[in-house]
């Protein structure tokens, strides 16, 4: 069966340019070939064979050209959506239920439990949550400090970070205690194409160590030492090491947390004999203000978490090796938040907590 289509010379030239142009979309190319082949007198069956299209498809685009010319080949026919969009009121109900209620048998909603509750598809729930920026499957940990001296301590420590005093060294000091020397029960498989490296889920414990670290806020250099215990005497020994390492003409401002080992009578007596050491305690529940905690996180991620250690000596050797590499090319962690920003956020968090304790649902702007 043949279909008679006569095309003007300018249309033929345009169609041939479209077919020859490598930037032409594939669908426009085969549509143009259908029209050109039809004009050359080929049968529908032959066109189907050369273009790998069905007869209805060939007929459809022959008709498109006959009705609209070459421009009709450049665009698809608009189709109504397969499903009507969800009503705005229904979306609002889904969001309200997500943020204010929990399912009867769980602590949070999943896309399928929410879809079942409203008799809609789980993909619709996914779209609603995505548009609203909701992720019920995730939780973020927090703890608002209730230290009565929170404002004074924050202002003091942030001042040290952003405007350190002259002729002084600012050190962030802390202990990473109970670092376990863990060995895997079986050897893991190495990384290869198509397979991640493997390690057993269980392990053997071979003892613990405590890392004492002091990080220079300005340079990023870290003084570190491993000790078997976490007591005041080990802390004093580490302070002595800092005292030996820092030039005598410099004052030493030490930022540290509220551990009881930092406030014993022995420590106070040692500090009284070394007046150049000045301690600045972070607020309670605010260890995030101590920059050395960020160093501990990097140490854990890069050297300890995926390591295997047959004994404590191997663990301590790995820690000291990491310290050597870090100090060979140190990079300081730069503090950017001002004290005013931190205090404003803390007051807002306390207001939200007070509202929740009073039984009031916080507004969206308070989250």
C-alpha positions in Angstrom: 0.0 0.0 0.0 1.3 3.4 -0.9 0.4 6.9 0.4 0.8 9.8 -1.9 2.6 12.8 -0.4 4.0 15.5 -2.5 6.5 17.8 -0.8 7.9 21.1 -2.0 11.5 21.5 -2.9 12.2 23.7 0.1 10.5 21.1 2.4 12.6 18.3 0.9 15.8 20.3 1.4 14.9 21.1 5.0 14.1 17.4 5.7 17.3 16.3 4.2 19.2 18.8 6.4 17.5 17.5 9.5 18.4 13.9 8.6 22.1 14.9 7.9 22.5 17.1 11.0 24.0 15.1 13.9 22.4 17.4 16.4 18.9 16.7 15.3 16.9 14.6 17.9 16.6 11.0 16.9 12.8 11.1 16.8 12.8 14.0 14.3 15.3 12.1 12.1 13.1 9.0 11.7 10.0 11.1 11.2 11.7 13.0 8.4 12.8 9.7 6.9 9.2 8.5 6.9 8.1 11.6 5.0 11.0 11.5 2.5 10.5 7.7 1.8 6.8 8.3 1.3 7.4 11.1 -1.2 9.8 8.8 -3.0 7.0 6.3 -3.5 8.0 3.6 -1.0 5.2 1.4 0.4 4.3 1.6 4.1 5.6 -1.9 4.6 9.0 -0.9 3.2 9.1 2.2 5.3 8.3 0.1 8.4 11.2 -2.2 7.5 13.7 0.6 7.0 12.7 2.7 10.0 11.8 -0.1 12.4 8.4 1.5 13.1 4.9 0.1 13.1 2.3 0.8 10.5 0.1 3.0 12.8 3.2 5.0 13.6 4.1 5.6 9.9 0.5 6.6 9.1 0.4 8.9 12.1 3.4 10.9 11.0 2.4 10.9 7.4 -0.8 12.6 8.5 1.1 15.0 10.8 3.1 16.2 7.8 0.0 16.4 5.6 -1.7 18.6 8.2 1.1 20.8 9.5 4.1 20.4 7.2 7.6 20.0 8.5 6.8 21.9 11.7 4.4 19.1 12.6 7.3 16.7 12.8 9.2 18.8 15.3 6.8 18.5 18.2 4.7 15.8 19.9 1.0 16.1 20.3 0.1 17.2 23.8 -1.7 14.7 25.9 -3.8 15.2 29.0 -2.2 13.9 32.3 -2.9 10.3 33.1 -4.0 11.2 36.6 -5.4 14.4 38.0 -3.0 16.3 40.3 -3.7 15.8 44.0 -5.8 18.5 45.6 -4.0 21.2 47.6 -6.2 20.3 50.7 -5.1 16.7 50.5 -1.4 17.7 50.4 -2.0 19.9 53.4 -3.5 17.0 55.3 -0.6 14.7 54.5 1.9 17.4 55.7 -0.1 18.0 58.9 -0.3 14.3 59.7 3.4 13.9 59.0 4.6 16.6 61.3 2.0 16.3 64.1 1.1 12.6 64.4 2.8 9.3 64.5 1.4 5.9 63.2 -0.2 3.7 65.8 2.5 1.0 65.5 5.7 3.0 64.8 7.7 6.1 65.8 7.6 7.7 62.4 5.8 7.6 59.0 7.1 5.8 56.0 5.9 6.6 52.5 3.8 3.4 52.3 2.2 3.8 55.7 1.3 7.4 54.9 0.0 6.3 51.4 -2.2 3.7 53.0 -3.6 6.2 55.5 -4.8 8.5 52.7 -5.4 5.8 50.0 -2.9 7.4 47.6 0.2 6.1 45.9 3.5 6.0 47.7 5.1 8.0 44.9 2.6 10.8 45.6 3.7 10.9 49.2 7.3 11.0 48.1 6.5 14.0 45.9 4.6 15.8 48.7 7.5 15.3 51.2 10.1 16.3 48.7 8.3 19.5 47.8 8.0 20.3 51.6 11.6 19.2 52.4 10.4 16.6 54.9 12.4 13.5 55.7 10.6 11.5 58.4 13.1 8.7 58.3 15.9 10.9 59.5 16.6 12.3 63.0 19.2 14.8 64.0 20.7 14.7 67.5 20.9 17.8 69.7 21.4 19.0 73.2 20.8 22.5 74.4 23.1 23.6 77.1 21.5 24.7 80.4 24.8 26.1 81.7 23.9 29.3 83.7 27.2 30.8 82.4 26.6 29.8 78.8 26.7 33.3 77.5 29.9 34.2 79.3 31.7 31.0 78.3 30.6 31.2 74.6 31.7 34.8 74.3 35.0 34.0 76.0 35.9 31.0 73.8 34.7 32.5 70.5 36.8 35.6 71.3 39.8 33.4 71.7 39.1 31.7 68.3 38.4 34.8 66.3 40.6 37.4 68.1 43.4 35.5 69.9 45.4 37.6 72.4 48.9 38.8 71.6 52.0 36.9 72.8 49.9 33.9 73.6 49.1 30.5 72.3 45.5 29.2 72.2 45.3 25.4 72.5 42.2 23.2 72.3 42.8 20.3 74.7 40.8 17.1 75.3 41.1 13.4 75.8 39.7 10.8 73.4 39.3 8.0 76.0 38.6 4.3 75.7 39.9 3.9 72.1 39.6 0.2 71.6 42.2 -1.9 69.8 39.8 -4.0 67.7 40.8 -6.8 65.5 38.5 -8.6 63.1 37.7 -12.3 63.5 38.5 -13.0 59.9 40.5 -11.3 57.2 38.6 -8.9 54.9 38.5 -9.0 51.2 40.2 -6.2 49.3 38.5 -3.6 47.1 38.1 -4.6 43.5 36.0 -3.6 40.5 32.3 -4.2 41.2 32.9 -5.1 44.9 33.5 -3.0 48.0 36.1 -3.9 50.5 34.8 -6.2 53.2 35.3 -6.6 56.9 33.6 -8.8 59.5 30.8 -7.4 61.7 32.3 -9.0 64.8 35.7 -8.3 66.4 38.1 -9.1 69.2 39.0 -6.6 71.8 42.7 -6.2 72.7 42.6 -3.4 75.2 42.1 0.4 75.2 44.2 3.5 75.2 43.5 7.2 75.8 44.7 9.9 73.4 45.5 13.3 75.0 45.7 16.0 72.3 46.3 19.8 72.2 45.6 21.6 68.9 47.0 25.0 68.1 44.1 27.0 66.9 46.2 29.2 64.7 48.5 26.7 62.9 46.5 23.4 63.3 49.5 21.6 64.8 48.6 18.9 67.3 50.6 17.8 70.4 49.5 14.3 71.2 50.3 11.5 73.6 48.7 8.1 74.4 48.2 7.1 78.0 46.8 3.8 79.5 44.5 5.6 81.9 42.3 8.7 82.1 43.0 10.4 85.4 44.2 13.7 86.8 47.8 12.5 87.0 47.8 11.6 83.2 46.3 15.0 82.5 49.0 16.8 84.5 51.7 14.8 82.7 50.2 16.0 79.4 50.2 19.6 80.7 53.9 19.2 81.5 54.5 18.1 78.0 52.7 21.2 76.7 54.8 23.3 79.0 58.0 21.9 77.6 56.8 22.3 74.0 55.6 25.9 74.1 58.1 28.8 74.3 58.4 30.2 77.8 57.6 33.8 76.8 54.1 32.8 75.6 51.0 32.6 77.7 49.0 29.4 77.1 45.2 29.7 76.9 43.7 26.2 77.1 40.1 25.5 75.9 38.8 22.3 77.5 35.6 20.6 78.7 34.2 20.1 82.2 35.6 16.6 82.9 36.2 16.1 86.6 39.9 15.2 85.8 40.4 18.8 84.8 39.3 20.3 88.1 40.9 18.1 90.8 43.0 19.6 93.6 46.2 18.2 92.0 45.5 20.0 88.8 44.7 23.3 90.5 47.9 23.0 92.5 49.9 22.5 89.3 48.2 25.4 87.6 49.0 27.6 90.6 52.7 26.9 90.0 52.4 27.6 86.3 50.5 30.9 86.1 51.0 31.3 82.3 48.4 28.5 81.8 44.9 30.0 81.7 42.0 27.5 81.4 38.7 28.3 79.5 36.0 25.7 80.1 33.3 25.1 77.4 29.7 25.2 78.6 28.1 22.0 79.7 26.7 19.9 76.8 28.7 22.1 74.4 31.8 20.0 73.6 31.2 21.0 70.0 32.9 24.3 70.9 36.2 22.5 71.4 37.9 22.4 68.0 40.1 19.4 68.9 36.9 17.4 68.7 36.9 17.9 65.0 40.4 16.5 64.9 39.3 13.4 66.8 36.5 12.9 64.3 39.0 13.0 61.4 41.3 10.6 63.2 38.5 8.1 63.8 37.2 8.3 60.3 40.5 8.1 58.5 42.6 5.8 60.7 40.7 4.0 63.4 37.2 3.0 62.4 38.3 0.7 59.5 41.5 -0.4 61.1 42.4 -3.8 62.6 44.8 -3.9 65.6 46.2 -7.0 67.2 47.2 -5.1 70.4 47.3 -1.7 72.0 50.8 -1.1 70.7 49.6 -1.3 67.1 46.7 1.0 67.8 49.0 3.6 69.4 51.5 3.3 66.6 48.7 4.0 64.1 47.6 7.1 66.1 51.2 8.5 66.3 51.7 7.8 62.6 48.5 9.8 61.9 49.8 12.7 64.1 53.1 12.8 62.2 51.3 13.0 58.8 48.9 15.6 60.1 51.7 17.8 61.6 53.7 17.5 58.4 51.0 19.6 56.6 48.7 21.0 59.3 45.5 22.8 58.3 43.7 24.7 61.1 39.9 24.5 61.5 38.6 28.0 61.1 35.8 29.2 63.4 33.3 31.3 61.6 30.2 31.7 63.9 30.1 34.8 66.0 29.1 34.7 69.6 25.9 36.7 68.8 24.8 34.2 66.2 25.3 31.2 68.6 23.5 32.9 71.5 20.6 33.9 69.3 20.2 30.3 68.1 20.4 29.0 71.7 17.7 31.4 72.9 15.5 30.3 70.0 16.0 26.6 70.9 15.2 27.2 74.5 12.0 29.0 73.5 10.9 26.1 71.4 11.7 23.6 74.2 9.7 25.7 76.7 6.8 25.7 74.2 6.9 22.0 73.9 7.0 21.5 77.6 4.0 23.7 78.0 2.1 21.5 75.5 2.2 24.0 72.6 3.1 22.8 69.1 6.0 25.0 67.7 5.3 26.8 64.5 7.1 25.9 61.3 9.3 29.0 61.6 10.6 27.8 65.0 11.9 24.5 63.8 
